[in-house]
Amino acid sequence: MATSISQLGTALQQAVATGQVGQAVSMRARVTAPTPAIPAAINSLMAIATDLLHLSGNDEMPTGRFRARRHPSGLQMDVLLQAENGVSLSLTWVRYEDQPAAIKLLLIGNHGIVRLEEGLAPDWAVDSAGDVGLDWYAEFERAIVEKSEVVVLS
């Protein structure tokens, strides 16, 4: 069954709110999608992660650090973010032009996990195109262009 990013965010928020996973401490996500859809997907996932992992408070920039790496082919990018509050986030996105968009996600809490592996609905980027705050995708791309080993968030 295909899903959308907003449905994903709602389901994860419910899992945390009901105590199913306890307090979220880590999130891992892998997105495969056509190139034009990647920025919206990454920014939407970062909005979800910021909320679930309490990466920032009062709309402030989170504190911590991240490392971004791109495969030499340019088709895959990996980001590892470690926030000062101890939570971690791992994002990988792969550019596939000829395959349907899909997501693999693991939310780890102190009392359980939520695991998802499924296709994304064809209009999945549309319903999440609202204001997601910081343009994380641009921040990650900038780190690659500037060849920053580790970017400190403050």
Chimera marker file (.cmm) of the C-alpha trace (Angstrom):
<marker_set name="trace">
<marker id="1" x="0.000" y="0.000" z="0.000" r="1" g="1" b="0" radius="0.5"/>
<marker id="2" x="1.391" y="3.407" z="-0.986" r="1" g="1" b="0" radius="0.5"/>
<marker id="3" x="1.587" y="6.169" z="1.577" r="1" g="1" b="0" radius="0.5"/>
<marker id="4" x="2.249" y="9.902" z="1.665" r="1" g="1" b="0" radius="0.5"/>
<marker id="5" x="4.751" y="11.842" z="3.737" r="1" g="1" b="0" radius="0.5"/>
<marker id="6" x="1.992" y="13.489" z="5.808" r="1" g="1" b="0" radius="0.5"/>
<marker id="7" x="0.418" y="10.077" z="6.539" r="1" g="1" b="0" radius="0.5"/>
<marker id="8" x="3.822" y="8.834" z="7.591" r="1" g="1" b="0" radius="0.5"/>
<marker id="9" x="4.338" y="11.798" z="9.917" r="1" g="1" b="0" radius="0.5"/>
<marker id="10" x="0.897" y="11.352" z="11.475" r="1" g="1" b="0" radius="0.5"/>
<marker id="11" x="1.436" y="7.628" z="12.065" r="1" g="1" b="0" radius="0.5"/>
<marker id="12" x="4.825" y="8.215" z="13.684" r="1" g="1" b="0" radius="0.5"/>
<marker id="13" x="3.473" y="11.000" z="15.902" r="1" g="1" b="0" radius="0.5"/>
<marker id="14" x="0.663" y="8.681" z="17.054" r="1" g="1" b="0" radius="0.5"/>
<marker id="15" x="3.154" y="5.904" z="17.846" r="1" g="1" b="0" radius="0.5"/>
<marker id="16" x="5.109" y="8.290" z="20.066" r="1" g="1" b="0" radius="0.5"/>
<marker id="17" x="2.014" y="9.933" z="21.604" r="1" g="1" b="0" radius="0.5"/>
<marker id="18" x="0.448" y="6.591" z="22.572" r="1" g="1" b="0" radius="0.5"/>
<marker id="19" x="3.673" y="5.360" z="24.144" r="1" g="1" b="0" radius="0.5"/>
<marker id="20" x="4.066" y="2.561" z="21.603" r="1" g="1" b="0" radius="0.5"/>
<marker id="21" x="7.763" y="3.368" z="21.178" r="1" g="1" b="0" radius="0.5"/>
<marker id="22" x="8.340" y="5.522" z="24.237" r="1" g="1" b="0" radius="0.5"/>
<marker id="23" x="10.553" y="8.534" z="23.688" r="1" g="1" b="0" radius="0.5"/>
<marker id="24" x="12.035" y="8.642" z="20.190" r="1" g="1" b="0" radius="0.5"/>
<marker id="25" x="15.832" y="8.538" z="20.325" r="1" g="1" b="0" radius="0.5"/>
<marker id="26" x="16.873" y="7.759" z="16.759" r="1" g="1" b="0" radius="0.5"/>
<marker id="27" x="15.489" y="7.739" z="13.247" r="1" g="1" b="0" radius="0.5"/>
<marker id="28" x="16.873" y="6.131" z="10.105" r="1" g="1" b="0" radius="0.5"/>
<marker id="29" x="15.339" y="6.799" z="6.700" r="1" g="1" b="0" radius="0.5"/>
<marker id="30" x="16.203" y="5.798" z="3.136" r="1" g="1" b="0" radius="0.5"/>
<marker id="31" x="14.322" y="7.420" z="0.278" r="1" g="1" b="0" radius="0.5"/>
<marker id="32" x="14.490" y="6.392" z="-3.368" r="1" g="1" b="0" radius="0.5"/>
<marker id="33" x="12.846" y="8.861" z="-5.718" r="1" g="1" b="0" radius="0.5"/>
<marker id="34" x="13.238" y="10.777" z="-8.968" r="1" g="1" b="0" radius="0.5"/>
<marker id="35" x="15.643" y="13.719" z="-8.731" r="1" g="1" b="0" radius="0.5"/>
<marker id="36" x="13.008" y="16.529" z="-8.716" r="1" g="1" b="0" radius="0.5"/>
<marker id="37" x="11.219" y="14.972" z="-5.728" r="1" g="1" b="0" radius="0.5"/>
<marker id="38" x="14.269" y="14.612" z="-3.473" r="1" g="1" b="0" radius="0.5"/>
<marker id="39" x="14.426" y="18.143" z="-1.933" r="1" g="1" b="0" radius="0.5"/>
<marker id="40" x="10.760" y="18.097" z="-0.839" r="1" g="1" b="0" radius="0.5"/>
<marker id="41" x="11.137" y="14.575" z="0.539" r="1" g="1" b="0" radius="0.5"/>
<marker id="42" x="14.239" y="15.421" z="2.564" r="1" g="1" b="0" radius="0.5"/>
<marker id="43" x="12.791" y="18.666" z="3.934" r="1" g="1" b="0" radius="0.5"/>
<marker id="44" x="9.547" y="16.898" z="4.857" r="1" g="1" b="0" radius="0.5"/>
<marker id="45" x="11.389" y="14.053" z="6.590" r="1" g="1" b="0" radius="0.5"/>
<marker id="46" x="13.535" y="16.566" z="8.457" r="1" g="1" b="0" radius="0.5"/>
<marker id="47" x="10.378" y="18.372" z="9.621" r="1" g="1" b="0" radius="0.5"/>
<marker id="48" x="9.041" y="15.053" z="10.941" r="1" g="1" b="0" radius="0.5"/>
<marker id="49" x="12.377" y="14.185" z="12.568" r="1" g="1" b="0" radius="0.5"/>
<marker id="50" x="12.695" y="17.637" z="14.145" r="1" g="1" b="0" radius="0.5"/>
<marker id="51" x="9.297" y="17.158" z="15.774" r="1" g="1" b="0" radius="0.5"/>
<marker id="52" x="9.706" y="13.522" z="16.834" r="1" g="1" b="0" radius="0.5"/>
<marker id="53" x="13.290" y="13.748" z="18.047" r="1" g="1" b="0" radius="0.5"/>
<marker id="54" x="12.935" y="17.209" z="19.599" r="1" g="1" b="0" radius="0.5"/>
<marker id="55" x="15.842" y="18.457" z="17.518" r="1" g="1" b="0" radius="0.5"/>
<marker id="56" x="14.888" y="22.062" z="18.176" r="1" g="1" b="0" radius="0.5"/>
<marker id="57" x="12.675" y="24.018" z="20.488" r="1" g="1" b="0" radius="0.5"/>
<marker id="58" x="10.783" y="27.227" z="19.846" r="1" g="1" b="0" radius="0.5"/>
<marker id="59" x="11.577" y="27.124" z="16.095" r="1" g="1" b="0" radius="0.5"/>
<marker id="60" x="15.297" y="27.464" z="16.750" r="1" g="1" b="0" radius="0.5"/>
<marker id="61" x="18.082" y="25.823" z="14.810" r="1" g="1" b="0" radius="0.5"/>
<marker id="62" x="19.061" y="22.555" z="16.477" r="1" g="1" b="0" radius="0.5"/>
<marker id="63" x="22.423" y="22.279" z="18.132" r="1" g="1" b="0" radius="0.5"/>
<marker id="64" x="24.772" y="19.427" z="17.356" r="1" g="1" b="0" radius="0.5"/>
<marker id="65" x="26.568" y="18.392" z="14.182" r="1" g="1" b="0" radius="0.5"/>
<marker id="66" x="26.059" y="16.569" z="10.932" r="1" g="1" b="0" radius="0.5"/>
<marker id="67" x="28.201" y="14.919" z="8.298" r="1" g="1" b="0" radius="0.5"/>
<marker id="68" x="27.062" y="14.698" z="4.678" r="1" g="1" b="0" radius="0.5"/>
<marker id="69" x="28.617" y="12.490" z="2.017" r="1" g="1" b="0" radius="0.5"/>
<marker id="70" x="27.805" y="11.924" z="-1.632" r="1" g="1" b="0" radius="0.5"/>
<marker id="71" x="28.673" y="8.772" z="-3.550" r="1" g="1" b="0" radius="0.5"/>
<marker id="72" x="31.067" y="9.489" z="-6.467" r="1" g="1" b="0" radius="0.5"/>
<marker id="73" x="28.275" y="8.559" z="-8.897" r="1" g="1" b="0" radius="0.5"/>
<marker id="74" x="26.189" y="11.438" z="-7.516" r="1" g="1" b="0" radius="0.5"/>
<marker id="75" x="23.195" y="9.121" z="-7.173" r="1" g="1" b="0" radius="0.5"/>
<marker id="76" x="23.304" y="8.605" z="-3.406" r="1" g="1" b="0" radius="0.5"/>
<marker id="77" x="23.779" y="10.944" z="-0.473" r="1" g="1" b="0" radius="0.5"/>
<marker id="78" x="24.099" y="10.059" z="3.204" r="1" g="1" b="0" radius="0.5"/>
<marker id="79" x="23.696" y="12.351" z="6.197" r="1" g="1" b="0" radius="0.5"/>
<marker id="80" x="24.358" y="11.522" z="9.834" r="1" g="1" b="0" radius="0.5"/>
<marker id="81" x="23.121" y="14.088" z="12.344" r="1" g="1" b="0" radius="0.5"/>
<marker id="82" x="23.963" y="13.921" z="16.037" r="1" g="1" b="0" radius="0.5"/>
<marker id="83" x="22.062" y="16.452" z="18.129" r="1" g="1" b="0" radius="0.5"/>
<marker id="84" x="23.308" y="17.838" z="21.424" r="1" g="1" b="0" radius="0.5"/>
<marker id="85" x="20.347" y="16.243" z="23.196" r="1" g="1" b="0" radius="0.5"/>
<marker id="86" x="21.788" y="12.817" z="22.284" r="1" g="1" b="0" radius="0.5"/>
<marker id="87" x="19.399" y="11.792" z="19.523" r="1" g="1" b="0" radius="0.5"/>
<marker id="88" x="20.654" y="10.746" z="16.123" r="1" g="1" b="0" radius="0.5"/>
<marker id="89" x="19.290" y="10.809" z="12.615" r="1" g="1" b="0" radius="0.5"/>
<marker id="90" x="20.550" y="8.972" z="9.562" r="1" g="1" b="0" radius="0.5"/>
<marker id="91" x="19.174" y="9.913" z="6.143" r="1" g="1" b="0" radius="0.5"/>
<marker id="92" x="20.033" y="8.350" z="2.820" r="1" g="1" b="0" radius="0.5"/>
<marker id="93" x="18.524" y="9.302" z="-0.480" r="1" g="1" b="0" radius="0.5"/>
<marker id="94" x="19.013" y="7.600" z="-3.795" r="1" g="1" b="0" radius="0.5"/>
<marker id="95" x="18.076" y="9.161" z="-7.107" r="1" g="1" b="0" radius="0.5"/>
<marker id="96" x="16.170" y="6.663" z="-9.254" r="1" g="1" b="0" radius="0.5"/>
<marker id="97" x="14.516" y="7.971" z="-12.372" r="1" g="1" b="0" radius="0.5"/>
<marker id="98" x="13.092" y="4.658" z="-13.584" r="1" g="1" b="0" radius="0.5"/>
<marker id="99" x="11.647" y="3.179" z="-10.398" r="1" g="1" b="0" radius="0.5"/>
<marker id="100" x="8.712" y="4.174" z="-8.213" r="1" g="1" b="0" radius="0.5"/>
<marker id="101" x="9.425" y="6.269" z="-5.139" r="1" g="1" b="0" radius="0.5"/>
<marker id="102" x="9.842" y="4.298" z="-1.924" r="1" g="1" b="0" radius="0.5"/>
<marker id="103" x="10.849" y="4.801" z="1.679" r="1" g="1" b="0" radius="0.5"/>
<marker id="104" x="12.400" y="2.624" z="4.356" r="1" g="1" b="0" radius="0.5"/>
<marker id="105" x="12.153" y="4.089" z="7.816" r="1" g="1" b="0" radius="0.5"/>
<marker id="106" x="13.075" y="2.953" z="11.303" r="1" g="1" b="0" radius="0.5"/>
<marker id="107" x="12.073" y="5.002" z="14.349" r="1" g="1" b="0" radius="0.5"/>
<marker id="108" x="13.787" y="3.812" z="17.504" r="1" g="1" b="0" radius="0.5"/>
<marker id="109" x="12.363" y="4.675" z="20.883" r="1" g="1" b="0" radius="0.5"/>
<marker id="110" x="13.373" y="3.750" z="24.409" r="1" g="1" b="0" radius="0.5"/>
<marker id="111" x="10.465" y="1.233" z="24.553" r="1" g="1" b="0" radius="0.5"/>
<marker id="112" x="10.136" y="-0.032" z="20.993" r="1" g="1" b="0" radius="0.5"/>
<marker id="113" x="10.528" y="0.599" z="17.294" r="1" g="1" b="0" radius="0.5"/>
<marker id="114" x="8.426" y="1.444" z="14.262" r="1" g="1" b="0" radius="0.5"/>
<marker id="115" x="9.603" y="0.011" z="10.959" r="1" g="1" b="0" radius="0.5"/>
<marker id="116" x="8.207" y="0.910" z="7.560" r="1" g="1" b="0" radius="0.5"/>
<marker id="117" x="9.160" y="-0.252" z="4.088" r="1" g="1" b="0" radius="0.5"/>
<marker id="118" x="6.795" y="0.675" z="1.307" r="1" g="1" b="0" radius="0.5"/>
<marker id="119" x="6.159" y="2.656" z="-1.812" r="1" g="1" b="0" radius="0.5"/>
<marker id="120" x="5.151" y="6.275" z="-1.690" r="1" g="1" b="0" radius="0.5"/>
<marker id="121" x="1.932" y="7.465" z="-3.287" r="1" g="1" b="0" radius="0.5"/>
<marker id="122" x="2.439" y="9.123" z="-6.692" r="1" g="1" b="0" radius="0.5"/>
<marker id="123" x="1.482" y="12.531" z="-5.230" r="1" g="1" b="0" radius="0.5"/>
<marker id="124" x="3.477" y="12.065" z="-2.030" r="1" g="1" b="0" radius="0.5"/>
<marker id="125" x="5.497" y="15.287" z="-2.390" r="1" g="1" b="0" radius="0.5"/>
<marker id="126" x="2.431" y="17.441" z="-3.008" r="1" g="1" b="0" radius="0.5"/>
<marker id="127" x="0.750" y="17.005" z="0.370" r="1" g="1" b="0" radius="0.5"/>
<marker id="128" x="3.947" y="17.893" z="2.213" r="1" g="1" b="0" radius="0.5"/>
<marker id="129" x="4.863" y="20.979" z="0.221" r="1" g="1" b="0" radius="0.5"/>
<marker id="130" x="3.908" y="23.405" z="2.990" r="1" g="1" b="0" radius="0.5"/>
<marker id="131" x="6.365" y="25.421" z="5.042" r="1" g="1" b="0" radius="0.5"/>
<marker id="132" x="8.821" y="23.004" z="6.632" r="1" g="1" b="0" radius="0.5"/>
<marker id="133" x="11.098" y="25.669" z="8.094" r="1" g="1" b="0" radius="0.5"/>
<marker id="134" x="14.812" y="25.370" z="7.432" r="1" g="1" b="0" radius="0.5"/>
<marker id="135" x="15.812" y="24.168" z="3.957" r="1" g="1" b="0" radius="0.5"/>
<marker id="136" x="17.734" y="21.141" z="5.181" r="1" g="1" b="0" radius="0.5"/>
<marker id="137" x="18.318" y="19.827" z="1.679" r="1" g="1" b="0" radius="0.5"/>
<marker id="138" x="20.147" y="23.056" z="0.780" r="1" g="1" b="0" radius="0.5"/>
<marker id="139" x="22.191" y="22.844" z="4.011" r="1" g="1" b="0" radius="0.5"/>
<marker id="140" x="23.255" y="19.285" z="3.205" r="1" g="1" b="0" radius="0.5"/>
<marker id="141" x="24.119" y="20.185" z="-0.401" r="1" g="1" b="0" radius="0.5"/>
<marker id="142" x="26.119" y="23.208" z="0.786" r="1" g="1" b="0" radius="0.5"/>
<marker id="143" x="28.150" y="20.977" z="3.114" r="1" g="1" b="0" radius="0.5"/>
<marker id="144" x="29.033" y="18.742" z="0.152" r="1" g="1" b="0" radius="0.5"/>
<marker id="145" x="29.969" y="21.662" z="-2.117" r="1" g="1" b="0" radius="0.5"/>
<marker id="146" x="32.075" y="23.290" z="0.594" r="1" g="1" b="0" radius="0.5"/>
<marker id="147" x="33.660" y="19.909" z="1.404" r="1" g="1" b="0" radius="0.5"/>
<marker id="148" x="32.897" y="20.313" z="5.091" r="1" g="1" b="0" radius="0.5"/>
<marker id="149" x="33.845" y="17.195" z="7.040" r="1" g="1" b="0" radius="0.5"/>
<marker id="150" x="31.539" y="18.010" z="9.939" r="1" g="1" b="0" radius="0.5"/>
<marker id="151" x="29.077" y="20.880" z="10.114" r="1" g="1" b="0" radius="0.5"/>
<marker id="152" x="28.407" y="22.211" z="13.605" r="1" g="1" b="0" radius="0.5"/>
<marker id="153" x="24.878" y="23.427" z="14.219" r="1" g="1" b="0" radius="0.5"/>
<marker id="154" x="24.567" y="26.238" z="16.723" r="1" g="1" b="0" radius="0.5"/>
<link id1="1" id2="2" r="1" g="1" b="0" radius="0.2"/>
<link id1="2" id2="3" r="1" g="1" b="0" radius="0.2"/>
<link id1="3" id2="4" r="1" g="1" b="0" radius="0.2"/>
<link id1="4" id2="5" r="1" g="1" b="0" radius="0.2"/>
<link id1="5" id2="6" r="1" g="1" b="0" radius="0.2"/>
<link id1="6" id2="7" r="1" g="1" b="0" radius="0.2"/>
<link id1="7" id2="8" r="1" g="1" b="0" radius="0.2"/>
<link id1="8" id2="9" r="1" g="1" b="0" radius="0.2"/>
<link id1="9" id2="10" r="1" g="1" b="0" radius="0.2"/>
<link id1="10" id2="11" r="1" g="1" b="0" radius="0.2"/>
<link id1="11" id2="12" r="1" g="1" b="0" radius="0.2"/>
<link id1="12" id2="13" r="1" g="1" b="0" radius="0.2"/>
<link id1="13" id2="14" r="1" g="1" b="0" radius="0.2"/>
<link id1="14" id2="15" r="1" g="1" b="0" radius="0.2"/>
<link id1="15" id2="16" r="1" g="1" b="0" radius="0.2"/>
<link id1="16" id2="17" r="1" g="1" b="0" radius="0.2"/>
<link id1="17" id2="18" r="1" g="1" b="0" radius="0.2"/>
<link id1="18" id2="19" r="1" g="1" b="0" radius="0.2"/>
<link id1="19" id2="20" r="1" g="1" b="0" radius="0.2"/>
<link id1="20" id2="21" r="1" g="1" b="0" radius="0.2"/>
<link id1="21" id2="22" r="1" g="1" b="0" radius="0.2"/>
<link id1="22" id2="23" r="1" g="1" b="0" radius="0.2"/>
<link id1="23" id2="24" r="1" g="1" b="0" radius="0.2"/>
<link id1="24" id2="25" r="1" g="1" b="0" radius="0.2"/>
<link id1="25" id2="26" r="1" g="1" b="0" radius="0.2"/>
<link id1="26" id2="27" r="1" g="1" b="0" radius="0.2"/>
<link id1="27" id2="28" r="1" g="1" b="0" radius="0.2"/>
<link id1="28" id2="29" r="1" g="1" b="0" radius="0.2"/>
<link id1="29" id2="30" r="1" g="1" b="0" radius="0.2"/>
<link id1="30" id2="31" r="1" g="1" b="0" radius="0.2"/>
<link id1="31" id2="32" r="1" g="1" b="0" radius="0.2"/>
<link id1="32" id2="33" r="1" g="1" b="0" radius="0.2"/>
<link id1="33" id2="34" r="1" g="1" b="0" radius="0.2"/>
<link id1="34" id2="35" r="1" g="1" b="0" radius="0.2"/>
<link id1="35" id2="36" r="1" g="1" b="0" radius="0.2"/>
<link id1="36" id2="37" r="1" g="1" b="0" radius="0.2"/>
<link id1="37" id2="38" r="1" g="1" b="0" radius="0.2"/>
<link id1="38" id2="39" r="1" g="1" b="0" radius="0.2"/>
<link id1="39" id2="40" r="1" g="1" b="0" radius="0.2"/>
<link id1="40" id2="41" r="1" g="1" b="0" radius="0.2"/>
<link id1="41" id2="42" r="1" g="1" b="0" radius="0.2"/>
<link id1="42" id2="43" r="1" g="1" b="0" radius="0.2"/>
<link id1="43" id2="44" r="1" g="1" b="0" radius="0.2"/>
<link id1="44" id2="45" r="1" g="1" b="0" radius="0.2"/>
<link id1="45" id2="46" r="1" g="1" b="0" radius="0.2"/>
<link id1="46" id2="47" r="1" g="1" b="0" radius="0.2"/>
<link id1="47" id2="48" r="1" g="1" b="0" radius="0.2"/>
<link id1="48" id2="49" r="1" g="1" b="0" radius="0.2"/>
<link id1="49" id2="50" r="1" g="1" b="0" radius="0.2"/>
<link id1="50" id2="51" r="1" g="1" b="0" radius="0.2"/>
<link id1="51" id2="52" r="1" g="1" b="0" radius="0.2"/>
<link id1="52" id2="53" r="1" g="1" b="0" radius="0.2"/>
<link id1="53" id2="54" r="1" g="1" b="0" radius="0.2"/>
<link id1="54" id2="55" r="1" g="1" b="0" radius="0.2"/>
<link id1="55" id2="56" r="1" g="1" b="0" radius="0.2"/>
<link id1="56" id2="57" r="1" g="1" b="0" radius="0.2"/>
<link id1="57" id2="58" r="1" g="1" b="0" radius="0.2"/>
<link id1="58" id2="59" r="1" g="1" b="0" radius="0.2"/>
<link id1="59" id2="60" r="1" g="1" b="0" radius="0.2"/>
<link id1="60" id2="61" r="1" g="1" b="0" radius="0.2"/>
<link id1="61" id2="62" r="1" g="1" b="0" radius="0.2"/>
<link id1="62" id2="63" r="1" g="1" b="0" radius="0.2"/>
<link id1="63" id2="64" r="1" g="1" b="0" radius="0.2"/>
<link id1="64" id2="65" r="1" g="1" b="0" radius="0.2"/>
<link id1="65" id2="66" r="1" g="1" b="0" radius="0.2"/>
<link id1="66" id2="67" r="1" g="1" b="0" radius="0.2"/>
<link id1="67" id2="68" r="1" g="1" b="0" radius="0.2"/>
<link id1="68" id2="69" r="1" g="1" b="0" radius="0.2"/>
<link id1="69" id2="70" r="1" g="1" b="0" radius="0.2"/>
<link id1="70" id2="71" r="1" g="1" b="0" radius="0.2"/>
<link id1="71" id2="72" r="1" g="1" b="0" radius="0.2"/>
<link id1="72" id2="73" r="1" g="1" b="0" radius="0.2"/>
<link id1="73" id2="74" r="1" g="1" b="0" radius="0.2"/>
<link id1="74" id2="75" r="1" g="1" b="0" radius="0.2"/>
<link id1="75" id2="76" r="1" g="1" b="0" radius="0.2"/>
<link id1="76" id2="77" r="1" g="1" b="0" radius="0.2"/>
<link id1="77" id2="78" r="1" g="1" b="0" radius="0.2"/>
<link id1="78" id2="79" r="1" g="1" b="0" radius="0.2"/>
<link id1="79" id2="80" r="1" g="1" b="0" radius="0.2"/>
<link id1="80" id2="81" r="1" g="1" b="0" radius="0.2"/>
<link id1="81" id2="82" r="1" g="1" b="0" radius="0.2"/>
<link id1="82" id2="83" r="1" g="1" b="0" radius="0.2"/>
<link id1="83" id2="84" r="1" g="1" b="0" radius="0.2"/>
<link id1="84" id2="85" r="1" g="1" b="0" radius="0.2"/>
<link id1="85" id2="86" r="1" g="1" b="0" radius="0.2"/>
<link id1="86" id2="87" r="1" g="1" b="0" radius="0.2"/>
<link id1="87" id2="88" r="1" g="1" b="0" radius="0.2"/>
<link id1="88" id2="89" r="1" g="1" b="0" radius="0.2"/>
<link id1="89" id2="90" r="1" g="1" b="0" radius="0.2"/>
<link id1="90" id2="91" r="1" g="1" b="0" radius="0.2"/>
<link id1="91" id2="92" r="1" g="1" b="0" radius="0.2"/>
<link id1="92" id2="93" r="1" g="1" b="0" radius="0.2"/>
<link id1="93" id2="94" r="1" g="1" b="0" radius="0.2"/>
<link id1="94" id2="95" r="1" g="1" b="0" radius="0.2"/>
<link id1="95" id2="96" r="1" g="1" b="0" radius="0.2"/>
<link id1="96" id2="97" r="1" g="1" b="0" radius="0.2"/>
<link id1="97" id2="98" r="1" g="1" b="0" radius="0.2"/>
<link id1="98" id2="99" r="1" g="1" b="0" radius="0.2"/>
<link id1="99" id2="100" r="1" g="1" b="0" radius="0.2"/>
<link id1="100" id2="101" r="1" g="1" b="0" radius="0.2"/>
<link id1="101" id2="102" r="1" g="1" b="0" radius="0.2"/>
<link id1="102" id2="103" r="1" g="1" b="0" radius="0.2"/>
<link id1="103" id2="104" r="1" g="1" b="0" radius="0.2"/>
<link id1="104" id2="105" r="1" g="1" b="0" radius="0.2"/>
<link id1="105" id2="106" r="1" g="1" b="0" radius="0.2"/>
<link id1="106" id2="107" r="1" g="1" b="0" radius="0.2"/>
<link id1="107" id2="108" r="1" g="1" b="0" radius="0.2"/>
<link id1="108" id2="109" r="1" g="1" b="0" radius="0.2"/>
<link id1="109" id2="110" r="1" g="1" b="0" radius="0.2"/>
<link id1="110" id2="111" r="1" g="1" b="0" radius="0.2"/>
<link id1="111" id2="112" r="1" g="1" b="0" radius="0.2"/>
<link id1="112" id2="113" r="1" g="1" b="0" radius="0.2"/>
<link id1="113" id2="114" r="1" g="1" b="0" radius="0.2"/>
<link id1="114" id2="115" r="1" g="1" b="0" radius="0.2"/>
<link id1="115" id2="116" r="1" g="1" b="0" radius="0.2"/>
<link id1="116" id2="117" r="1" g="1" b="0" radius="0.2"/>
<link id1="117" id2="118" r="1" g="1" b="0" radius="0.2"/>
<link id1="118" id2="119" r="1" g="1" b="0" radius="0.2"/>
<link id1="119" id2="120" r="1" g="1" b="0" radius="0.2"/>
<link id1="120" id2="121" r="1" g="1" b="0" radius="0.2"/>
<link id1="121" id2="122" r="1" g="1" b="0" radius="0.2"/>
<link id1="122" id2="123" r="1" g="1" b="0" radius="0.2"/>
<link id1="123" id2="124" r="1" g="1" b="0" radius="0.2"/>
<link id1="124" id2="125" r="1" g="1" b="0" radius="0.2"/>
<link id1="125" id2="126" r="1" g="1" b="0" radius="0.2"/>
<link id1="126" id2="127" r="1" g="1" b="0" radius="0.2"/>
<link id1="127" id2="128" r="1" g="1" b="0" radius="0.2"/>
<link id1="128" id2="129" r="1" g="1" b="0" radius="0.2"/>
<link id1="129" id2="130" r="1" g="1" b="0" radius="0.2"/>
<link id1="130" id2="131" r="1" g="1" b="0" radius="0.2"/>
<link id1="131" id2="132" r="1" g="1" b="0" radius="0.2"/>
<link id1="132" id2="133" r="1" g="1" b="0" radius="0.2"/>
<link id1="133" id2="134" r="1" g="1" b="0" radius="0.2"/>
<link id1="134" id2="135" r="1" g="1" b="0" radius="0.2"/>
<link id1="135" id2="136" r="1" g="1" b="0" radius="0.2"/>
<link id1="136" id2="137" r="1" g="1" b="0" radius="0.2"/>
<link id1="137" id2="138" r="1" g="1" b="0" radius="0.2"/>
<link id1="138" id2="139" r="1" g="1" b="0" radius="0.2"/>
<link id1="139" id2="140" r="1" g="1" b="0" radius="0.2"/>
<link id1="140" id2="141" r="1" g="1" b="0" radius="0.2"/>
<link id1="141" id2="142" r="1" g="1" b="0" radius="0.2"/>
<link id1="142" id2="143" r="1" g="1" b="0" radius="0.2"/>
<link id1="143" id2="144" r="1" g="1" b="0" radius="0.2"/>
<link id1="144" id2="145" r="1" g="1" b="0" radius="0.2"/>
<link id1="145" id2="146" r="1" g="1" b="0" radius="0.2"/>
<link id1="146" id2="147" r="1" g="1" b="0" radius="0.2"/>
<link id1="147" id2="148" r="1" g="1" b="0" radius="0.2"/>
<link id1="148" id2="149" r="1" g="1" b="0" radius="0.2"/>
<link id1="149" id2="150" r="1" g="1" b="0" radius="0.2"/>
<link id1="150" id2="151" r="1" g="1" b="0" radius="0.2"/>
<link id1="151" id2="152" r="1" g="1" b="0" radius="0.2"/>
<link id1="152" id2="153" r="1" g="1" b="0" radius="0.2"/>
<link id1="153" id2="154" r="1" g="1" b="0" radius="0.2"/>
</marker_set>
